[in-house]
Amino acid sequence: MDESSDCDQTWGRVRGFQAKRHCASARCGAPAATVCSESMPSPPLLPPLPPALSASLPANLPDAPDALRALARELDRTDRHDDAVAVYQRLLALQPGWLDGWYNLGQALWRARRFDDALAAYQRALDGGITRPEEVHLNRSVLYAQHLADPGAARHELDRALALNPHYLPAWLNLGNLHEQAGDRVAAADAYERVLVIDPRHALALSRLPNLRRLHDPQDPLIARLHQALADPRRHPAERADLGFGLGKALDDVGRHDDAFAAYGAANAASRQAAGPAARYDRAAHERHVDRLIATFTAPAPARKGDPSQAPIFICGLFRSGSTLVERMLAAHPRVTAGGELDLLPAVARKHLAPGADWTLLQDPTLLQAIADGYCADLARRFPQADLLTDKRPDNVLHVGLIKTLFPSARIVITRRHPLDNGLSMYFLHLGWSMAYALDLGDLGHWIAQHERLVAHWCRVYGDDVHVVDYDALVADPEPPLRALLAFCGLGWDPACLAFHTTAGAVQTASLWQVRQPLYRHASGRWRHYARHLGPLRDALGWPAGREV
């Protein structure tokens, strides 16, 4: 499996395997010959290519399989996933025994967000006896876990993959991740250690171990294992990054704060090196994007059909600002179901409200209604028994204007934390390269300052529909802010919300272990251990050296 594949799926955008799902890459081979077996009947005739796509192609292309395969790959590569699906379907009408074609159709359907259809295409490949079937089971597992809220089915697919190939490392890694999200530290550690038995140099598996327990002894053998792994000069920068974040966590646990900061700094530098130009944060471009959001969304939108009863409670804020804690507290209420980090709205924003695009969506009531209806239908399919659902996605803070356009009565919860603690916590987390600002303390300060500017705007525009929860106040004296939060959500008081750590269910964010503990306060003020290293963060925030609150 190519771990740099563009089908790698990320939960919570954390590259250190904490929240990363591995999936297998597309297959480029053509069929040796058309195969039509009695066990795999030919499918019915499929729809022709979309007219706009067909009109742009040479007249003979629909009957030229080699050209169609190249076209499908190019369409998928350039994010024209619906067109890629149509081309793969045409190919499979011509060559229904091309098993890698069914696999690649599954990939294209996945990217087109047609998840059930993707599962069916993958199953067709399995039914036909595709080679390396463990890869197909792996991808089906990721679909179940990440997009269909079915960790049981995800576990079943991983078990099938490992039964076929007990040495298949991506399945062991994903199994460890599933165990983490279910709160089973012992089983997660066992899965990662199984990886290390098969491949003793595996950086990602080793880097996950410090996150499964709190270390107390500076002489803990795990620290020595991490140092030894980092000393290997053959390590790729991406491996050094994974190991460095793991080492930083271990050293922080045992109170070696200067050494921990050095390890985290080296890990972020290695991550920048591994990413190359993708790890550049453009401060001016982000300021322009925030300026445009503020200039575009200046007043509440009129009510829309279906609003507000079908809309969830939207929880957003900076990463590591307490959004998972807030969602888990709400989910302990008998009326609330935790939706987790849903990717629905960011996908809409990427397609229609990208920086530099024309944003014509906002002038198209029909399309807006279709998107709102599709969003609600998707949630109803994933969570059919939910009364009141949460959509907790930190980066939706950039999309509050879109949310309030789609659902004008939607309730928005924004979490806030001391900026030095928040910035440090993000710097200590291996966030994805799409969030390159987290790799540099100065860039982090700039991002946080722009975030605060945007939050102030949302509060001005949407007033009582926005509720800010202060993380530090919540952990210091939880009941008053929790009562206020429940009232904002239209919910009565329930003491179960204070016992959120006993709530069952998978957690798919970087805070998965913290929210399985009772409330604690040691994360508030953590920045003081690292105060002498935080000059770039303070400077970018405009935070004087003597200021603490």
ABEGO torsion letter per residue (X at the ends): XBAABAABBBBGGBABAAABBBBBBBBABBBABBBBBAABBBBBBBBBBBAAAAAABBAAAAABAAAAAAAAAAAAAAGBAAAAAAAAAAAAAABAABAAAAAAAAAAAAAAGBAAAAAAAAAAAAAAGBBGAAAAAAAAAAAAAAAAGBAAAAAAAAAAAAAABAABAAAAAAAAAAAAAAGBAAAAAAAAAAAAAABAABAAAAAAAAAABBBABAABAAAAAAAAAAABAABBAAAAAAAAAAAAAAAAAAGBAAAAAAAAAAAAAAAAAAAEAAABBBAAAAAAAAAAAAAABABBBBBBBGOAAABBBBBBEBBGAGAAAAAAAAAABAABBBAEBBAAAAAAAAAAABBGBAGAAAABAAAAAAAAAAAAAAAAAABAABABBBBBBAAAAAAAAAAAAABAABBBBBBBBBAAAAAAAAAABBBBAABAAAABAAAAAAAAAAAAAAAAAAAAAAEAABBBBBAAAAAABAAAAAAAAAAAAGBBBBAAAAAAAABBEBBABAAAAAAABBBBAAABGAAAAAAAAAAAAAAAAGBBAABAX
